[in-house]
Amino acid sequence: MRTRPPASRAVHIVALTCAFALAAVSVTACKGKSDAGEVALPDTAASPAATMAPAADTTQLVAAPTAAKPTAKPAAKPSTGESAAAKPADAPAPPPVKTYPPFDPKASASTIGVFVYPKKEQPIEQQHFDENECFAWAKTNTGIDPTVPAAAPAAAAPVPKGGAVKGAAKGAVAGVAIGAAAGDAGKGAAIGAAAGTVAGRRGQKQTEKAAATGAQQQATSAEAERQKKFADGFTVCMDGRGYSVK
C-alpha cells in the first residue's frame, strides 16, 4: 500500500484554510459596504459555502450554486394628466344671500296712492327696500311728510255781521212807502221791517257759507299740491332705480 508523503498533506491543509479565510473576509467586507450604502450587492452572488471534491491527489474548492434573487420592480407612478383628471374641478362658491331690513308699509308707494312696476325683474324684497329708501329720500328733499296733515290754513276774514239789522232797516223804509199808499204808514213800516230782517239774515248766512267754502277749497287745493310734490320726488328716485311709477 502506497502512502502520501507527510509534507504534501500539510500543504493542502494550509491552502484550504487560507481559501476559507479569504472567502470569509471578502464576504464580510462586501456586506459592510452594502450596509453603509457604498456598494450594492448584485442580484445573484456566489455563496461563500464551498464543498470539497477530491480530485486525484489534491482537494479543490467548488462553489455551491445559489438561486437568483428576484428583483422587485417599483410601482408605476400616475402621470400628471391622470392626477388632474382624477381630481374634481373646484366648483365656484355660490353668491352670498342678500338680506333686507324689515319692510315698512307706511313708507311705501301705497301710502301716496301710486303703483310701482319693476322694469328689471327685481324681486319683491328688493322693490320693498327701494320703496322705503325712496320714500325717505323724497321726505328729505321735498321737506314733506305725506303721512302728516298739513298745517291748518289761516282763518278766513270774518264776514261782517249786521245783515239782519240792515235788512230790517231796508224793509222798514220799503214798508213805509207801501203803508202810505195803503193809508197806514206805521203798519206798513212794521211789516216791511219784519220782512227785511228775514231777508237780511238769509243773506248773511249765504255770505258766511260762501266764505267757508272758499277757504275749504283753498285748503284742499294746497294739500293736493303738497302730495303731488312729494309723489314727484318719490317717482324720480324709483325711476332711477329701474321702476315704472304710475
C-alpha positions as CSV (number, residue, x, y, z in Angstrom):
1,M,0.0,0.0,0.0
2,R,1.3,3.3,-1.1
3,T,1.2,6.3,1.3
4,R,1.5,10.1,0.6
5,P,4.3,12.0,1.9
6,P,3.5,14.0,5.1
7,A,4.7,17.3,3.7
8,S,2.2,17.2,0.8
9,R,-0.8,16.7,3.1
10,A,0.2,19.6,5.3
11,V,0.4,21.9,2.3
12,H,-3.1,21.0,1.2
13,I,-4.5,21.7,4.6
14,V,-2.8,25.1,4.8
15,A,-4.1,26.0,1.3
16,L,-7.6,25.0,2.2
17,T,-7.5,27.1,5.4
18,C,-6.3,30.2,3.6
19,A,-9.0,29.8,1.0
20,F,-11.7,29.7,3.7
21,A,-10.2,32.7,5.4
22,L,-10.0,34.8,2.2
23,A,-13.7,34.0,1.3
24,A,-14.9,35.0,4.8
25,V,-13.0,38.3,4.7
26,S,-14.3,39.1,1.3
27,V,-17.9,38.4,2.2
28,T,-17.7,40.4,5.4
29,A,-16.2,43.4,3.6
30,C,-18.7,43.4,0.9
31,K,-21.6,43.1,3.3
32,G,-20.3,46.1,5.4
33,K,-20.0,48.3,2.3
34,S,-23.5,47.3,1.2
35,D,-25.0,48.2,4.6
36,A,-23.2,51.6,4.5
37,G,-24.7,52.4,1.1
38,E,-21.4,52.4,-0.7
39,V,-21.7,49.2,-2.7
40,A,-24.9,47.5,-3.8
41,L,-24.8,43.7,-3.9
42,P,-25.8,42.2,-7.2
43,D,-29.0,40.3,-7.5
44,T,-27.0,37.0,-7.6
45,A,-24.0,36.2,-5.5
46,A,-22.0,33.1,-5.0
47,S,-22.4,31.6,-1.6
48,P,-19.2,31.5,0.4
49,A,-20.0,28.0,1.3
50,A,-17.9,25.6,-0.6
51,T,-17.7,21.8,-0.9
52,M,-14.6,19.8,-1.2
53,A,-14.3,17.5,-4.1
54,P,-11.4,15.1,-4.2
55,A,-9.5,15.1,-7.5
56,A,-6.7,12.7,-7.7
57,D,-4.0,13.8,-5.2
58,T,-5.4,17.4,-4.4
59,T,-8.6,18.8,-2.8
60,Q,-10.3,21.7,-4.8
61,L,-12.9,24.2,-3.7
62,V,-16.2,24.1,-5.7
63,A,-18.7,27.0,-5.2
64,A,-22.2,25.8,-4.5
65,P,-24.8,27.2,-6.9
66,T,-27.4,29.6,-5.4
67,A,-30.7,30.6,-6.7
68,A,-31.1,34.1,-8.3
69,K,-33.0,36.6,-6.1
70,P,-36.0,38.2,-7.8
71,T,-35.7,41.9,-8.4
72,A,-38.6,44.0,-7.2
73,K,-40.0,46.5,-9.7
74,P,-41.0,49.9,-8.4
75,A,-44.7,50.7,-8.6
76,A,-45.6,52.9,-11.5
77,K,-46.4,56.5,-10.5
78,P,-49.5,58.1,-12.0
79,S,-48.9,60.7,-14.6
80,T,-49.7,64.3,-14.1
81,G,-52.5,64.1,-16.6
82,E,-54.2,61.2,-14.8
83,S,-53.9,63.1,-11.5
84,A,-55.6,66.1,-12.9
85,A,-58.4,64.0,-14.4
86,A,-59.0,62.1,-11.2
87,K,-59.2,65.4,-9.1
88,P,-62.6,67.0,-9.4
89,A,-62.7,70.6,-10.6
90,D,-63.3,73.2,-7.9
91,A,-66.9,74.4,-8.1
92,P,-67.4,78.2,-7.8
93,A,-68.7,79.4,-4.5
94,P,-72.4,80.4,-4.5
95,P,-73.1,84.2,-4.2
96,P,-74.0,85.4,-0.7
97,V,-77.7,85.7,0.0
98,K,-78.6,89.4,0.3
99,T,-80.6,90.3,3.3
100,Y,-83.0,93.3,3.6
101,P,-84.3,95.3,6.5
102,P,-88.0,94.8,7.6
103,F,-90.4,96.4,5.1
104,D,-92.3,99.5,6.4
105,P,-95.7,99.6,4.6
106,K,-96.3,103.1,5.9
107,A,-93.3,104.4,3.9
108,S,-94.2,102.8,0.5
109,A,-95.9,103.6,-2.7
110,S,-99.4,102.6,-1.4
111,T,-99.2,105.4,1.2
112,I,-99.3,108.0,-1.6
113,G,-101.6,106.1,-3.9
114,V,-99.2,105.2,-6.7
115,F,-98.3,101.9,-8.4
116,V,-94.8,100.6,-8.9
117,Y,-93.7,98.1,-11.6
118,P,-90.2,96.6,-11.7
119,K,-88.7,97.1,-15.2
120,K,-85.6,94.9,-14.5
121,E,-87.5,92.0,-12.9
122,Q,-86.4,93.0,-9.4
123,P,-87.6,90.6,-6.6
124,I,-90.4,91.9,-4.4
125,E,-87.9,92.1,-1.4
126,Q,-85.7,94.4,-3.5
127,Q,-88.7,96.5,-4.5
128,H,-89.9,96.9,-0.9
129,F,-86.4,98.0,0.1
130,D,-86.2,100.6,-2.8
131,E,-89.7,102.0,-1.9
132,N,-88.6,102.6,1.7
133,E,-85.4,104.2,0.6
134,C,-87.0,106.5,-2.0
135,F,-89.8,107.4,0.5
136,A,-87.1,108.6,2.9
137,W,-85.2,110.4,0.1
138,A,-88.3,112.3,-1.0
139,K,-89.1,113.4,2.6
140,T,-85.6,114.8,2.9
141,N,-85.5,116.5,-0.5
142,T,-89.1,118.0,-0.5
143,G,-89.5,118.7,3.2
144,I,-92.9,117.0,3.1
145,D,-94.2,114.1,5.2
146,P,-97.3,112.8,3.4
147,T,-98.4,110.9,6.5
148,V,-98.8,114.1,8.5
149,P,-101.6,116.5,7.6
150,A,-100.6,120.0,6.5
151,A,-100.9,122.8,9.0
152,A,-104.4,124.4,9.1
153,P,-104.7,127.4,6.8
154,A,-105.1,130.8,8.2
155,A,-108.7,131.7,9.2
156,A,-110.7,133.4,6.5
157,A,-111.6,137.0,7.1
158,P,-114.7,137.2,9.2
159,V,-117.9,138.2,7.4
160,P,-119.3,141.5,8.7
161,K,-122.3,141.0,10.9
162,G,-125.5,143.1,10.9
163,G,-127.2,141.7,7.9
164,A,-130.4,141.3,9.8
165,V,-130.4,144.9,11.1
166,K,-129.6,146.3,7.7
167,G,-132.3,144.1,6.2
168,A,-134.8,145.4,8.8
169,A,-134.0,149.0,8.1
170,K,-134.3,148.5,4.4
171,G,-137.6,146.6,4.9
172,A,-139.0,149.3,7.2
173,V,-138.3,152.0,4.6
174,A,-140.0,149.9,1.9
175,G,-142.8,149.2,4.3
176,V,-143.5,152.9,5.0
177,A,-143.9,153.5,1.3
178,I,-146.2,150.6,0.9
179,G,-148.2,151.5,4.1
180,A,-148.6,155.1,3.0
181,A,-150.0,154.0,-0.3
182,A,-152.5,151.8,1.7
183,G,-153.4,154.5,4.2
184,D,-151.4,153.2,7.2
185,A,-147.7,154.1,7.1
186,G,-146.9,152.7,10.6
187,K,-148.3,149.3,9.9
188,G,-146.6,149.1,6.6
189,A,-143.3,150.0,8.2
190,A,-143.6,147.2,10.7
191,I,-144.4,144.7,8.1
192,G,-141.6,145.9,5.9
193,A,-139.1,145.7,8.8
194,A,-140.0,142.1,9.6
195,A,-139.6,141.0,6.0
196,G,-136.3,142.9,5.7
197,T,-135.0,141.2,8.9
198,V,-135.7,137.7,7.4
199,A,-134.1,138.6,4.1
200,G,-131.1,140.1,5.8
201,R,-130.4,137.0,7.9
202,R,-130.7,134.8,4.8
203,G,-128.2,136.9,3.0
204,Q,-125.8,136.9,6.0
205,K,-125.8,133.1,6.1
206,Q,-125.2,132.8,2.4
207,T,-122.2,135.1,2.6
208,E,-120.7,133.2,5.5
209,K,-121.2,129.9,3.7
210,A,-119.6,131.2,0.6
211,A,-116.6,132.4,2.6
212,A,-116.2,128.9,4.4
213,T,-116.5,127.1,1.1
214,G,-113.8,129.2,-0.5
215,A,-111.4,128.6,2.5
216,Q,-112.0,124.8,2.3
217,Q,-111.4,124.7,-1.4
218,Q,-108.1,126.6,-0.9
219,A,-107.0,124.1,1.8
220,T,-107.9,121.1,-0.4
221,S,-106.0,122.6,-3.4
222,A,-102.9,123.3,-1.2
223,E,-102.9,119.7,0.2
224,A,-103.2,118.2,-3.3
225,E,-100.3,120.3,-4.5
226,R,-98.3,119.2,-1.5
227,Q,-99.0,115.5,-2.1
228,K,-98.1,115.8,-5.8
229,K,-94.8,117.4,-5.0
230,F,-93.9,114.5,-2.7
231,A,-95.0,111.9,-5.3
232,D,-92.9,113.6,-8.0
233,G,-89.8,113.3,-5.8
234,F,-90.6,109.6,-5.0
235,T,-91.1,108.9,-8.7
236,V,-87.8,110.4,-9.7
237,C,-86.0,108.2,-7.1
238,M,-87.8,105.0,-8.1
239,D,-87.3,105.7,-11.8
240,G,-83.5,106.0,-11.2
241,R,-83.6,102.5,-9.6
242,G,-85.3,100.8,-12.6
243,Y,-89.0,101.1,-11.7
244,S,-92.1,102.5,-13.5
245,V,-94.4,104.5,-11.3
246,K,-97.9,105.5,-12.2
